[in-house]
Amino acid sequence: MTQIPGIAITGASGRMGQMLITQVSANDRIKLVGAIERPGHAWVGQDVGVAMGGAPVGVIVTDDPLEAIAPAQAIIDFTAPKATLEFAALAAQARAVHVIGTTGMTDEEIAALEPAARHAVIVRAGNMSLGVNLLTQLTKRVAAALDEDYDIEIIEAHHNQKVDAPSGTALMLGEAAAEGRGVSLADVSDRGRDGMTGARKPGDIGFTAIRGGDIVGEHDVMFAAAGERITLRHVASDRSVFARGALKAALWGQGRAPGQYDMLDVLGLSE
C-alpha cells in the first residue's frame, strides 16, 4: 500500500461517527476524506471539525454519499440496515472497503450484501473490539465442551438510546454458542420470557437485554448447571475500542480480494 487510505464516515454526528472521526484524525496511517449525514441534518454543509465543536479539518459534511465515497478507499458504517445496503452498493462501485458495524440486520439484509461483495471487500461484525471477538471464540469452545446439562444465557446491557435488541454482539455470541453445540441458533433461540412461560426447554440459548443510562456495552455468556455456573464476560467502558477495531479492519481490507469477511479474519482468529 503506497498511499494513505482515505476514509469516509457515515452517520458523522452520531456517537460512533464522532468517535471514528476523532480516531481517524489521530491516526497518521489514514486520512478523513468524507463525512456523511442524512438530508436536512444541521451538520450538512459544515466543516465536520467545526460541527463537532473543534477546529476545521477540511472535510465538509455532505448528504450525498456518492460525493463522500468517490475519493475514499474505505467507508466505515455504523448506521441502519437500509442505509447500509445503499452504502454497500456505492462502496462496491468505488471498489472501496466497506466496514460494517451496523446491527439489527436481518438474514435477508445480510444476504443482500452479496452482490456488493463480488466487487469490493466487506468486513461486517456485530462488534469490532478485539476482546469481544476473543470472547466469541471462547464461547464457541466452551459450548462445544459442555452438554445440554449446562443452560446457556446471554445477558447484554447498553445505553438507553440503543434501538435494537438483542444487540448484534449478543447475537454473535449466540451464533458462536450454537455453532459450538452443532445446532442452528434459529432453532434454539429464546428471546422473550413474560408471564407463565413454563420451564426452560433443554438446549435453548436464552437472551436478556438491559437498557439504561450511558452503558457502552456489557456482555455475559453464562453456562449454568446444577451446582455450578461458568460466566464469560466482556465490558466496554469506552466506545473507542469499537472505533479502533473498525479502523484496523479498514486498513486490513486494503488490497484484499473482494468478498465478505469478519473481525476474526482481521485478527487472524478464523479457523
Helices and strands as residue ranges (DSSP letters): E 6-9, H 15-25, E 31-36, H 48-51, E 61-62, H 65-69, E 74-77, H 81-94, E 97-100, H 107-111, H 114-117, E 121-124, H 130-145, E 151-158, H 168-181, H 185-188, E 189-190, E 205-211, E 217-225, E 228-236, H 240-252, E 259-261, H 263-266
